[in-house]
Amino acid sequence: MKWCIALFIFSLILGGIFFLITRLFPLAESIDSYKGVAVYPNGKNYIQSHGRHYSFTGYYYGQKWQCVEFIKRFFYLAKNHSMPNVWGHATDFFDPQIPHGEINPDRGMIQYQNGGNVAPEPDDLIVFQNLTHYGHVAIITEVTENTVSMIQQNVGKTTRVTLPLSLKEGTYWIGDENLQATGWLRVSLVPQAN
């Protein structure tokens, strides 16, 4: 009888350790990374979730391995930025009611419209509201005179993409007739309210 109890306790401890390890170290194998933050595959069904994902401190990254999960994890780990509102689909990350160059209070970031007078920069969060019902978000990795490169999650194995960048009459436009960004957000230098 004692060995049954010992085996049961051992099973509970082992199960608890496995649970903690899988929480801290996801089982998925990364397919890319940017500034030390891994990109994970989501599979063929882009709306599939592999469960909720949290930081060590309990900050909610999002549903594994959605595009939103990657950008929130990137800003948390690489930029030490926690978004005030942890909820929402990708399309919710850009608020069209917020004027160009103003703080988006849900994200704690300055928001810029595509077609505005501020150029995109590496590490900006780029938003596409017209891709699917849920939208799409990515991280800008490089900006040249004519292109914007970005890294993304939940688009199969295509983690990197480059879009045209044009400057027309003092305004910056990312995209073409097939794919246009709604805008981009940048971590503010203004301290966040706690």
Buried (B, 14 or more C-beta within 10 A) or exposed (E): EEEEEEEEEEEEEEEEEEEEEEEEEBEBEBBBEBEEBBBBBBEEEBEEBBEEBEBEEEBBBBBBBBBBBBBBBBBBBBBEBBBEEBEBBBBBBBBEEBEBEEBBEBBBBBBBBBBBEBBBEBBBBBBBBEBEEBBBBBBBBEBEEEEBBBBBBBBEEEBBEEBEBEEEEEBBBBBEEEBBBBBBBBBBEEEEEE
